[in-house]
Amino acid sequence: MSNYLYLYLFLLGGFTVSGIKYLSTILPPSYAAIIGAFPIGILTSITLSNKNLVEHYIENYAAMSLILLISALIYYILMSNKVSLYLSYGITLIFWLILVIIKINFVKI
């Protein structure tokens, strides 16, 4: 694989994060969330070498998307219940990490 492909993917990720921050300063948060929800994982799938890898990747990508959705809901619930921003963030990341470890070790897709 070309080294330029990695540079392209790195720049795509950087532009995505920067785009989220920029949009959040000039538009309502719903627009920044659209960029944040951009399916980079699906775009990345075209860099995989064969159809079998893509199929397994997408299956696992869907499982990780579900974990992310659950984590986002936990974050929202914590914030809605007036838990501090940093504590909500920390709890959510720990929860996400635990679910990822469980998925990797016990749920084989």
C-alpha positions in Angstrom: 0.0 0.0 0.0 1.3 3.4 -0.8 2.6 5.7 2.0 0.4 8.4 0.5 -2.7 6.5 1.4 -1.8 6.7 5.1 -1.1 10.4 4.7 -4.5 10.9 3.0 -6.3 9.0 5.8 -4.5 11.0 8.4 -5.5 14.2 6.8 -9.1 13.1 6.4 -9.2 12.4 10.1 -7.6 15.7 11.0 -10.0 17.6 8.7 -12.9 15.8 10.3 -12.0 16.8 13.8 -11.1 20.3 12.8 -14.4 20.6 10.8 -16.4 19.5 13.9 -14.7 22.2 16.0 -15.1 24.9 13.4 -18.8 24.2 12.6 -19.6 24.2 16.3 -18.4 27.8 16.6 -20.4 29.1 13.6 -23.5 26.8 13.4 -25.9 25.0 15.8 -24.4 21.8 17.3 -26.6 19.7 15.1 -24.4 20.5 12.1 -21.2 19.7 14.0 -22.8 16.4 15.0 -23.4 15.6 11.3 -19.6 15.8 10.7 -18.9 13.8 13.9 -21.2 11.1 12.7 -19.6 10.9 9.2 -19.0 7.2 8.5 -15.2 7.3 8.2 -15.2 3.6 8.9 -17.2 2.9 5.8 -14.9 5.1 3.7 -11.9 3.3 5.2 -13.4 -0.1 4.0 -12.5 0.7 0.4 -8.8 0.5 1.4 -9.1 -3.1 2.4 -7.7 -5.7 0.1 -10.6 -8.1 -0.6 -14.3 -8.6 -0.2 -14.0 -11.0 2.7 -12.0 -8.5 4.8 -14.5 -5.8 4.0 -17.4 -8.0 5.1 -15.8 -8.8 8.4 -14.7 -5.2 8.9 -18.3 -4.0 8.3 -19.8 -6.5 10.7 -17.4 -5.3 13.4 -17.9 -1.7 12.4 -21.6 -2.1 13.0 -21.0 -3.7 16.4 -18.7 -0.8 17.3 -21.3 1.7 16.1 -23.8 0.1 18.4 -21.3 0.5 21.3 -20.8 4.1 20.3 -24.5 4.7 20.2 -25.0 3.3 23.7 -22.1 5.3 25.0 -23.5 8.5 23.5 -26.8 7.8 25.2 -25.1 7.3 28.5 -23.2 10.6 28.0 -26.5 12.4 27.2 -28.2 10.9 30.3 -25.4 11.9 32.6 -25.3 15.4 31.2 -29.1 15.7 31.4 -28.9 14.7 35.1 -26.5 17.6 35.8 -23.4 15.4 36.2 -20.3 17.6 35.5 -19.0 17.7 32.0 -15.6 16.1 32.8 -17.1 13.4 35.0 -19.7 12.6 32.4 -17.0 12.4 29.8 -14.7 10.2 32.0 -17.6 7.8 32.9 -18.6 7.6 29.3 -15.1 6.8 28.0 -14.6 4.1 30.7 -18.0 2.6 29.8 -17.1 2.6 26.1 -13.7 1.0 26.9 -15.3 -1.7 29.0 -17.8 -2.5 26.2 -15.0 -2.6 23.7 -13.0 -5.0 25.8 -16.1 -7.2 26.3 -16.8 -7.2 22.5 -13.2 -8.0 21.6 -12.8 -10.8 24.1 -16.3 -12.4 24.1 -18.1 -11.5 21.0 -16.4 -12.8 17.9 -17.8 -11.5 14.7 
